Amino acid sequence: MEFRLLGEVVALSHDQPLALGRRQERLLLGILLLEPNRPVSVDRLIELLWPADQPANPRRAIQVYFSRLRRVLAKAGEDDGPVLLRQDDGYLVRTPAESIDVHCFTQQIRAARTIADPAARAAALRSALDLYRGEPLESLASQSVLRQLGGPFDEAYRTALELRIDAALEAGLYDDLRAEVPVLIGRYPVAERPVAALMRALHHDARPAEALTVYEELTARLRERLGLEPGPELRALADSIRQNALGSPTPIPQPPEPARTGPRQLPADVRFLVDRDLLLAHGQLHLTTRRPAAFCLHGGAGVGKSAAAVRLGHRVAADFTDGQLFLRLLEPDGTALPSRTALARLLRAIGVPPSEIPESLEARIAVLTEKAADREFLLVLDDAQDLAQVSPLLRLGPRCSVIITSRQALSGLEHAEHHQVRPLGDDASLQLLRHVAQAEFDGGEMGDLVTIVERCAGLPLALRVVGSRLSPVAGQTVPAMVAALEDAAQRLDVLEIGDLAVRASLELSLAAVEPLTCALLERVVQLGIDEFSAWVAAPLLDVDESVADREVERLYDLGLVHLRTESPRRFGVHGLVRAYTLERSSDAGAIEAATRRYVGALVRLATIADEELDHGFVQTEGLSTPEPPSLPGVEASARSMPGEWFGLEAPAICTLIAKAPPEQAALLALRVRGYLTLQDESEQAGSALETALGKLNDGSHPGLEGRLLQAYFTTVAQHHRPVGELIALADRSLRLARLDDSTLLEMSAYWQFGYSMIEACDFEAAAMAYESALVLIEKDPALGHHRAKALSGAGDAARLNGDLERAAVILAEAASLDPGRTRWRAVTLYDLATALVEGGRLTEAEPVIREAEAIFAELGDSFGRAYVEIVDARHALRRQDWDRTRRLLDSAAQQFLAIDDVSSLCEVRIAEAELLLARQQPAAARELLLATIDEALSVEDTRSAHQCRQLLNTFTT
């Protein structure tokens, strides 16, 4: 059997493709084949298959995918075919590596490198490149997942192409180059190496004009896309062609060094600077087209401001013929260099004897202005503290320019262009790490390297330290480095080598921070807030929203927090800043007070947003909105866009429930539960409610505990918990309701008791429970609006008891009492439609189905829509529209499979059995129903098993 992972995932048996199933199944197979004959742990598979949103039971989902793949490959019937195995806590595919194209690709490239003859080497590389049809798993996995799997593999493809070009040039295969290189240029339009090869090939063919046209086209692309000129080697090659002086390929002449006059104080350029080309292009353009000019780089500790400034200084040095000056404005002990001292150093650098340097600041400024008046100096000021420190140093002549680095933006400078230097992205970080380490990493280490990159948070300083430790000289292994960085408390100790230290750099950043700003960072970190909006600073600091915005932006300008999303503006704290902040001592009392204010603000905002959502749950009814702190801006947002507000803040709310005091934890859980349920996140809602219940189970707040318990019941009942558990929950909530003397909670408890009896298939007991709820509603006029809900339950009990006529009447009344577009109305309409379809009243059922479908769609409730698809399928079945029935049931099954809801899948299977019976296939229907009974009982779903037996009895007795 042959497997193709380059491009689409394909399995070929006797040259015929196999049907590998859905996307996740193909991705699972691809992941296993990238590491053939080695088990991949279930935890790693879960991380790769679902990097963002996991299903409710990911292990079960993987087991299902694996079983399907094993059946597909087994059906191919190859005696020596691949074997899919479960081993320890993982899965593997046993198959020869040479049966997988991606491994053939890398092996052939490795072998080609060893071939001495250039023509043979070029041919071998061409053979390898012919295997490449695209990125492995390109339509199945994101770039972040590909990186964890050892990719992106496009880099290996590009390297092989460049090796092929070199070999073809060495062998004189100019015809091949003229045919192949234009394709490569189309794929990498600003790469200079293929353009140089094509120019040589065209010149060799006596076509210098075309060679220069290729050069000019690249020049135009570089200018348009990057604002850059071609590199010196390519410029020299073009000049040689213009002069018709090019013979066989020879070393390219380098441009001459500028005449060395005046001070040359720039530090040595870093050997490798990654992902700063666009920034440097902006700086080069600004400094060489304007005089005077200031180019200012600001950013957090360790992001590489100084390296970028030095590289830029070297790039433009030739334009400043009188010299380049460099001055570090931070003393070794972290204190700011006084402007007066800095001026003395500058004056000495431009040739003023120490004896002629005056004492006063003003006099030194005057001397600097006089000496630089008609000269061309480039001044690089590194690690400036503020505008007051640098302003006296900028009294240079009109032909001078300056590059400044600082932790925060220096607004107010004339002739200045400001740029924030950001941390590196993952790809650039990995590139820098590999370069500094100067080591060969094998494919099996890629996952660990990605972890290291994440721990370094995109900081070049941290990456250089780690790279140095991983170098052959230092000899630390990749797994050992991952382990060392795993412990956040020890991470900063690891990130120190020689004079490179992340901790020292962070200390300098924090030293420049105002106390209020520093307090904000400490409180965000101590509370474990992962992502936040600016309003969070208001309760943490006990300030208004305008001050909160200002303080968060200060942290951002200093690079101590980074931007997670631009719109809306959301911030995060990367792991290294978090680790350093936790090392610092903090005021426990201030942290505790800040936590109280933050939790109180969240409760109030969640209450405002929840009351605007149309979820129909009764457990928050009657709860009051907490009093201020008032945050008018964010409160208006929560009121006008409640779903969007919860979408941003729900993760923080769920995290905070575990830390908040019991009463506030309960309120947060109750308020976030409605939003999570509407988003089909009922498992997360159940977890939040369960956490809050664990903090409030001593009977001291029976009303609040009862609300939590009933909310928990409603949430977990969606996933068909065992009947005994549901009955116990309903019984406990009934006792709490009576203890709290709450008619509302007692009525709701009876409703839940009725639901539990339906699940237990005791439909008469269910009817009695709903009748008890209706009696309470009649006694208390304030509960009148709950009559529809109680009637809905009573109607469902009547339907399941076989009294379809009465069920339709009750459910129609329930629907008429709830005219809104609520979830409860949609559920009632679903029950009514089911009763009408089962009673053969198909014409009446049609508009009821369509309205239920529309309401669930408006609410974004895909779970509810899947249930409507089941009743819609039964409606189509009774009209003998088999194709529509099949499509609807398949759609519902996919929804339930995605969340691993076995009980809901049983509902689909029962409807599928009805379809088989309608098509005169009783044996197949019986087999399906017997299997469904086993599946239902495996999750203690008594109701589904009962329905299966009832249907079996209709055609087997």
C-alpha angles and dihedrals in degrees: 000000000000126000125201117196098158100099114342117018106250133171115200124198113185087346091303120116118239124224101249097182130224131000097266092049092051091047091051091052091047093051092051092047092052086065102031120189091013123100116242112209120242091237091056092046090052090051092050099041096046110024091164119016118024124199118248092262109022095171091057091048091053090049090053093048091048093050091051093049091048090053092049094050092043091054089060086073099212111159094211095032127131121293122216112209140182109223126178106313095338149055133245142181115225107210137123112275090229089066089067118076097213091058091046088051095054094040092052092049091050091050093046092056090064095055111107099197107082095211092051090044091052091050092049092050091049089053090053093046091053088067092060111097096157143306114325109261088359096157093041109044136048122238091256091055091046089054090055089051094054099273174105081138091192087088090060089048092051092048090051090050092052091048088051091052092050092049093047091050091048091050094044093241093155095153090058091049094051089054100042107034098065088061090052091049089053089055096043104028098177098041111118101198098070091044090054090050092050091048090053092047093050092046090049087055090053093253101123094151091059090046091055091046088057088051093050091048090054090047090054092049093049092050094046098044104030107012089237139125123230116275123265094258093055092043090052090049091052091048090051091052091048090053090046087232100126120113124158115343110293133173110288115244114244121228112261120262113255116257109275108235127145127007118338103192102150111126117241112286117254111256095230129027118174134197096002099102096109093046091050091047090055091048094048092050093047096047097043099044100043134051124223098024138162123202111193125196119190132175147121130299116297098006093122103257094144094047091051092047093050092047090050090048091055091048094056099031094105090061092061104062098177094061149277121265125200126193129174108212096198122077119225090256091057098255121130117261107244113245090234091057091045091054091053091054092049092049092051090049093056093049106269108145114238090242091061097050107106124225105236125076092232093052092050090051089052092052092049091050091050096046095046097041098106101018135097110234130164110209120196114194112190126202099000114190102207145331093273091060097050102036095080090051095057099067090111130136125280092260095057129091136191139214114203131188122194141159093241133028116277101216119187100048117135121235088011134145115197126208130176114222108221129201115268123267121245096264094049091045091054090048092052093045092053092048096050093044092051087202135125112243120197124225092258091064095056095093090053092046090053089052091051091050090052092050091052091056094217094296111145090206092058092043092052091051092049092044090053091052091050093049119112089251095057092035101202112154125234095242090049090052092050090052092048093051093045094080106074091199091059099035097097091051089058092048094069128091127153109322092340112098129155093198093057091050092050090048090058091050094050091046089064095050123105114242093249092051091047091050090054093054092048093051095046090051097042091052091051093236106172102186128010148168122233094259089071089074091063097070093032091057098026091238135123124270096262092056089044091055091049095050095048091049089052090055089048093049089052091051091240090122125029133213113259096179131007098208110058093022106239127169138205138188115231120228098256095054088044091052093048093047092052089054091060120086115252137192104260092197092052091048091051092050091047090051091053092051093046094048090046091051091049092050091052094046093045089051092051092048095042093053089057093054118093100220099128098222116150099203093088094045112122096014110132127228110254117245122252151317079135121205104183097187099051092035089059089051093049090049097046098037106024096160093051091046092052089045088063101037105033094090091053091046092052091049093048095051089077092053102038124094112269099260094046091044089055093049092049092049093049093048098046094044095076094054094045092050092051088052092053089250094126093138091058090045090052091050092051092049092046091052091051091047089054089060096044107045103109096093093246093118105032094167095052092040090050092052090050092048093050092047089050091050093052092047099048094039088069087068095050101247116195111291093236091057092050093049090050091051093048092048092050093048090050090054091048091049092054091045089054091043089230116154090190093057092042091052090049091047091055089051090053091047088054090051090051091052090052089054088049088051091239094131096169091055088048091053090051092051092051090047089055089052090051091050090055090049091052091052095050115048090194088070095053093110089063093061090092092057094049091046090050090057093045091051092050090051091051091049093051089047088058098253095124095162093056092040092056092050094049094044092047089054090048091052092049091055093056106052095162128099093256133143090244091056090049091051091048091049089051090053091046092049090050091052092048094048092047088049092052094246093134099157091054091046096055099075091040091056092048093051093048089049092050094049094050089048092051090050092048089237104151091171091060091044090055090056090049087053088059094055089042088054091052088049090053090045092058088051088052092240094145097173094053090046091054094047093050094048092048090052093050091046092053091054093050093043090054091060095034093238103166096180093053089048087055088059088055092048092053090053089048089054089053088053091051091050092050089053091051097253102128095156092056090045091052092049091050094048094049090051090047092052089055091048093048094049090049087068094034092250098158095170096057091046089051092051091050092052091048091053092046089054092056094067107020101055 
